[in-house]
Amino acid sequence: MAIDLKARLGFDTPIFAFSHCRDVVVEVTKAGGFGVFGAVMYSPEQLEQELSWIDQHVDGKPYGVDMLIPAKYDKEAEESDQPLMDMIPQTHRDFTSHILDEAGIPPLPQDQQEELRRRITAREKNVTPVGAMKLVEVALRHPQIKMFVSALGPMPNELVEELHSRDIIVGALCGSARHVKHHRAVGTDVLIAQGAEAGGHTGTISTMVLVPEVVDAANGEMAVLAAGGISRGSQIVAAQAMGAAGIWTGTIWLGTVESELSPFEKEVLFGSSGEDAVQRKVLSGKSVRMLRSKFSEAWEAPDAPPYLPPPLQGILFLEARARIDRAQRGDYYSSPAGQVIEGMTEQTTVREVIYRLNSEYADALSLVCGLAD
Ligand SMILES: Cc1cc2nc3c(=O)[nH]c(=O)nc-3n(C[C@H](O)[C@H](O)[C@H](O)COP(=O)(O)O)c2cc1C
């Protein structure tokens, strides 16, 4: 029997919001939704600070945390004692530098380069199993966290047992109904059926096709949330009609006042169309839906070196992004974003987004009920 998410997590409206930004997580949760904090961008020390801040500001409400715990990983990267940055082949570094030099995007000044190196080194192993477990240890010190989610495959069995013993709900992103059996086997409670429209790492099956397939495969034993391409209240009704318990969203929060994106980044987002949100491997070595730019497209050219495996490609990307951001070059800027950016044209607060979704939901529901008369 699937768990009752509303009863266990205490939200008013079944809107789950994934964000790397603590303010978004807090505001969504206070506005009646359920915020889930993306931990992967933080070192264990920073994560401790971010979670403590959320604890203090979320009015005692429960919230969630999301980690990238990979089922498969680069063994060499995991076991190496040397900084992973130093494992990036010179050919790849030269290729990146060439793209940016040609565009007139200057290298970082020495002090900023060193600071970036320190930051990357502090978190570069977050997406290896051992590194991810360090983040898990930090999160377990925060009892207001009532949901743990992992992307990139099922969580290890022992971790699921540990979380269940603490009354924490276990969720997993799922891009194919064929993967449901693996999540069932480890004891996952909630499947986040994430379609290809979504920002971030995605599969190829669209949300409209995927959600009912995952609902069928879950067979009433696990709750399902619909994710990918959702930015309207009418889609909550659609998700529920397909058997989902609610929605899981990411891109819509990027353009909010509370989002940590800089004014430069928001401007690029608001100027982009849904067709600019494409699937590319340049960001992590795996397929990510992200904004297309001159930088991402240069990596697709026939003369480009092959993408590196995670986490090395991701480190190379972060270094390039620091240069692009500093030069404020929107034509070279790429960042994870889903197809719903089409409808995002100006900043709104998190509360306004939740209010709009709820009111559209009510309208759509009465429309559907009217049709049934
Ligand atoms: C900027 C960005 C970063 C993301 N990073 C992660 C992540 O670290 N872990 C994760 O499980 N999902 C991540 N996702 C995917 C979201 O959890 C979510 O499934 C997705 O955004 C839903 O589709 P939507 O973008 O159309 O709303 C990310 C999405 C975006 C937009």
The ligand as an ORCA input file, in Angstrom:
! r2SCAN-3c Opt
* xyz 0 1
  C      18.739     23.765    -12.333
  C      18.285     22.344    -12.079
  C      19.130     21.499    -11.356
  C      18.713     20.197    -11.062
  N      19.516     19.397    -10.301
  C      19.026     18.231     -9.825
  C      19.736     17.496     -8.821
  O      20.822     17.880     -8.374
  N      19.154     16.348     -8.346
  C      17.930     15.912     -8.799
  O      17.432     14.897     -8.325
  N      17.260     16.580     -9.755
  C      17.760     17.732    -10.254
  N      17.039     18.440    -11.179
  C      15.761     17.894    -11.669
  C      14.614     18.250    -10.717
  O      14.694     17.481     -9.551
  C      13.242     17.990    -11.352
  O      13.037     16.612    -11.546
  C      12.994     18.692    -12.653
  O      13.419     20.026    -12.590
  C      11.495     18.643    -12.991
  O      11.213     19.137    -14.270
  P      11.001     20.702    -14.596
  O      12.378     21.260    -14.616
  O      10.353     20.695    -15.918
  O      10.161     21.273    -13.511
  C      17.457     19.726    -11.525
  C      16.636     20.584    -12.274
  C      17.034     21.879    -12.566
  C      16.130     22.765    -13.359
*
